[in-house]
């Protein structure tokens, strides 16, 4: 039976000059955002702050994660002008902190690592003082791809573990829990880049499962963790097994601190890019 969405997970629709300006700039540059494609509940709050998370390499993903609203289909060819357009949008929006994510592109030899790097290089040509966070797929653990990312030197490397090990294959049938941890550890061991990861809760995990995942992330050298409530995008996606209470989020904050992860965003509507600049 479908559970009722708690009031604290509902967000009002906001339509202001600022939100319209953000949408206009993105449309003019032919850019996608994960805010729109993944139906993020925080998009209007972020738009009012001239913030958006750019979604590069198309709208179609090569993986079919059962919680995600992004379409799994044959991907489009890479747009070689996209890095320049992203850089121009960062400038036009007056961003001090830019977040770039992507669909998973298993069809590409490097998983799109060079495209990520080109976005970083183009942003720094136009606005060298902007802090850049990238939220990447796992690149299948390919070290050459990870070295390409390290060479481009983003300020923050984010790769989401997404869920606990006991639920992982159900939620991410084409992903690998241990591979995701290895990706985070490789970046940490081979650079001084800040590393970050996030997970959704409400997919059938226990508090013990969450604690183990936090321990795994800590052991992988993860500097920042985000935890937020999974919200079912449609009836075709995995159902919500539980809506966590505000009090339970406080318990998770204490758990995270006890494990030794000092920097985190934990709350019902937290997403991996939510208020990202504040953590830095």
C-alpha positions in Angstrom: 0.0 0.0 0.0 1.4 3.4 -1.0 2.4 5.4 2.1 1.2 9.0 2.4 3.9 11.7 1.9 4.5 13.5 5.1 3.9 17.3 5.1 7.6 18.0 5.9 8.5 16.5 2.5 6.3 18.9 0.5 7.7 22.0 -1.1 5.7 25.0 -2.5 5.9 26.0 -6.1 8.0 29.1 -6.5 7.9 31.3 -9.6 9.9 34.5 -9.4 12.2 36.6 -11.6 15.2 34.7 -10.3 13.8 31.2 -11.1 12.7 32.4 -14.5 16.2 33.8 -15.2 17.8 30.5 -14.3 15.5 28.6 -16.6 16.0 31.1 -19.4 19.8 30.8 -19.2 19.7 27.1 -19.1 17.4 27.0 -22.1 19.4 29.5 -24.1 22.5 27.3 -23.6 20.6 24.1 -24.4 21.6 22.7 -21.0 20.0 20.0 -18.9 19.9 20.0 -15.1 19.4 17.1 -12.7 17.0 19.4 -10.8 14.5 19.0 -13.6 15.3 15.5 -14.9 15.3 13.9 -11.5 12.4 15.9 -10.2 14.4 17.3 -7.3 12.1 18.7 -4.6 14.6 21.5 -3.8 15.0 22.9 -7.3 12.9 26.1 -6.7 14.9 26.9 -3.6 18.1 26.5 -5.5 16.9 28.5 -8.5 16.1 31.4 -6.2 19.8 31.4 -5.2 20.9 31.3 -8.8 22.0 27.7 -8.3 21.5 24.6 -10.5 23.2 21.3 -10.9 24.2 20.8 -14.5 23.5 17.4 -16.1 25.9 16.7 -18.8 26.2 14.0 -21.6 22.6 13.9 -22.4 19.2 12.9 -20.9 19.5 9.2 -21.4 21.3 6.9 -19.1 22.8 3.5 -19.9 21.8 2.1 -16.5 18.3 1.4 -15.2 18.4 2.2 -11.5 15.0 1.5 -10.0 14.8 4.7 -7.9 15.8 7.2 -10.6 13.6 9.3 -12.8 16.1 9.7 -15.6 15.3 7.6 -18.7 17.3 4.5 -19.5 17.7 4.5 -23.3 20.2 4.6 -26.1 22.4 7.7 -25.3 22.9 10.6 -27.6 26.3 11.5 -29.1 28.4 13.8 -26.9 28.0 17.5 -27.6 31.5 18.8 -28.0 30.3 22.3 -27.3 28.6 21.4 -24.0 31.6 22.2 -21.8 31.8 25.7 -23.2 28.0 26.2 -22.8 28.3 25.0 -19.1 31.1 27.4 -18.5 29.1 30.3 -20.1 26.1 29.5 -18.0 28.2 29.4 -14.8 29.4 32.9 -15.7 26.0 34.2 -16.7 24.4 32.9 -13.5 27.2 34.5 -11.4 27.9 31.2 -9.6 30.6 31.0 -7.0 30.1 27.3 -6.7 29.2 25.0 -9.6 28.0 21.4 -9.4 28.2 19.2 -12.5 26.8 15.7 -12.7 25.9 13.3 -15.5 24.0 10.3 -16.7 26.0 7.1 -16.7 27.6 6.5 -20.0 28.9 2.9 -20.1 28.9 3.2 -23.9 31.9 5.4 -23.7 35.4 3.9 -23.3 36.3 6.3 -20.4 32.7 6.6 -19.1 32.7 10.3 -20.0 35.7 11.3 -17.7 37.3 13.5 -20.4 34.0 15.3 -20.9 33.9 16.1 -17.2 37.4 17.3 -17.3 36.7 19.5 -20.3 33.8 21.1 -18.4 36.2 21.9 -15.5 38.8 23.3 -17.9 36.3 25.6 -19.7 34.8 26.9 -16.5 38.2 27.8 -15.1 39.1 29.7 -18.4 36.1 32.0 -17.9 35.7 32.1 -14.1 38.9 30.8 -12.5 37.7 31.6 -8.9 34.6 29.4 -9.1 34.7 26.3 -6.9 33.7 23.1 -8.8 32.1 20.0 -7.5 31.5 17.0 -9.8 29.1 14.2 -9.1 30.2 11.3 -11.3 29.2 7.7 -12.1 31.6 4.9 -11.1 33.3 4.8 -14.5 33.3 1.0 -13.8 36.3 1.7 -11.5 38.5 2.5 -14.5 41.7 4.0 -13.1 42.6 5.8 -16.3 39.2 7.6 -16.1 39.8 8.5 -12.5 43.3 9.8 -13.3 41.7 12.0 -15.9 39.4 13.4 -13.2 42.3 13.9 -10.8 44.4 15.7 -13.4 41.5 18.2 -13.9 41.4 18.9 -10.2 37.8 19.6 -9.2 37.5 21.1 -5.7 35.2 18.3 -4.7 34.8 14.8 -6.1 31.3 13.3 -5.3 30.2 9.8 -6.1 27.1 8.6 -4.5 27.0 5.1 -2.9 23.2 5.7 -3.1 22.0 2.9 -0.7 23.2 0.3 1.7 24.8 -3.0 0.6 21.8 -5.2 1.6 19.5 -3.1 -0.8 22.1 -2.2 -3.4 21.4 -4.8 -6.1 17.7 -4.4 -5.8 18.0 -0.6 -6.3 21.1 -0.5 -8.6 21.2 -3.8 -10.5 24.0 -2.6 -12.9 26.0 -1.0 -10.1 28.5 -2.5 -7.6 28.7 -1.4 -3.9 32.4 -2.3 -3.5 33.3 -0.6 -6.8 31.8 2.6 -5.6 33.8 2.5 -2.4 37.0 1.7 -4.4 36.3 4.8 -6.6 36.1 7.1 -3.6 39.2 5.5 -2.0 41.2 5.8 -5.2 40.5 9.5 -5.5 41.4 10.0 -1.8 44.6 8.0 -2.0 45.9 9.6 -5.2 45.0 13.3 -4.7 44.1 15.9 -2.1 40.7 16.5 -3.6 37.8 16.6 -1.1 35.6 13.4 -1.5 31.9 13.2 -0.9 29.2 10.6 -1.1 25.5 10.3 -0.4 22.7 7.8 0.2 19.0 7.7 0.2 17.0 6.1 3.0 13.6 4.5 3.0 14.3 1.6 0.7 14.2 -1.2 3.3 17.5 -0.6 5.1 17.9 -0.9 8.9 19.8 1.5 11.1 22.5 -1.1 11.4 22.8 -1.1 7.6 23.2 2.7 7.5 25.8 2.5 10.2 27.8 0.0 8.3 27.6 2.1 5.1 28.8 5.1 7.0 31.7 3.0 8.4 32.5 1.9 4.8 32.5 5.5 3.6 34.7 6.6 6.5 37.2 3.8 5.7 37.2 4.9 2.1 38.4 8.3 3.2 35.1 10.1 2.4 35.2 13.7 3.8 31.5 14.6 3.3 28.3 12.6 3.5 24.7 13.4 2.6 21.6 11.5 3.7 18.1 12.1 2.6 14.7 10.5 2.2 13.9 8.5 -0.9 10.7 9.7 -2.6 9.2 7.5 -5.3 9.2 9.3 -8.6 6.4 7.3 -10.1 4.5 4.0 -9.6 7.0 2.3 -11.9 9.8 2.9 -9.4 10.7 1.2 -6.1 8.1 1.9 -3.4 9.1 3.7 -0.3 9.4 1.3 2.6 9.6 4.0 5.3 9.4 7.7 5.8 12.0 8.6 8.5 10.9 11.0 11.2 12.7 14.3 12.1 13.8 12.6 15.3 15.3 9.7 13.4 17.4 12.1 11.3 18.8 13.5 14.5 19.8 10.0 15.5 21.6 9.6 12.1 23.5 12.9 12.7 24.8 11.6 16.0 25.7 8.3 14.4 27.6 10.0 11.6 29.5 12.2 14.1 30.3 9.1 16.3 31.8 7.3 13.3 34.1 10.3 12.7 32.6 12.0 9.6 32.6 15.6 10.6 31.0 17.2 7.5 27.5 16.2 6.5 24.0 17.2 5.4 21.3 15.0 6.8 17.6 15.6 6.6 14.4 14.6 4.8 14.9 16.8 1.7 18.7 16.6 1.5 20.1 15.6 -1.9 23.7 15.1 -2.9 24.0 18.7 -4.3 21.7 20.4 -1.7 23.5 23.5 -0.2 26.8 22.0 -1.4 28.7 25.2 -1.2 27.8 25.6 2.5 29.6 22.4 3.4 32.8 23.7 1.7 
